């Protein structure tokens, strides 16, 4: 049986941890590399300049103007539902019709509000964000539909 505590004899340098570096002749040393290094010309858009542009800052502000308030409102609505479920048992178990109670309606309302927020965001983005993104892409020389 093979003894895992005693590895099979191989290259004696492996056991000492002094293996020579492989492929050392393929690359110049660091000092040689620095001497012959030339800056590579940029190809493509200058993303730093785009990000610093007034148009991009305006686009981010427009995006945040929708996303942050909507996220806060949705989180508040969700936490209200959770807190009511945890601490207002009598209210949540109030029958509305048949076996359907307030808790069930508010639970379905969570799904409905998720769909509503998604639809509102898509509508907002189509009208206010996407046209400005297309302008920035065109100005940067990027083809439509490319992503970084």
Number of C-alpha atoms within 10 A of each C-alpha: 3 7 7 7 6 7 9 9 8 8 9 10 10 11 11 8 8 9 11 9 7 7 7 9 8 7 9 11 10 8 8 10 11 10 8 9 8 8 6 6 6 7 6 9 13 10 11 8 11 16 12 10 13 11 15 16 13 13 19 13 12 16 16 12 11 14 14 11 11 15 12 11 12 16 12 12 15 17 12 13 18 14 11 16 18 10 10 13 12 12 13 18 15 14 14 12 8 6 9 12 15 17 22 16 12 19 15 11 15 16 10 12 16 12 12 12 15 12 12 14 16 14 12 15 17 12 11 14 17 14 13 18 16 15 13 17 18 12 11 15 11 15 10 11 7 7 7 4
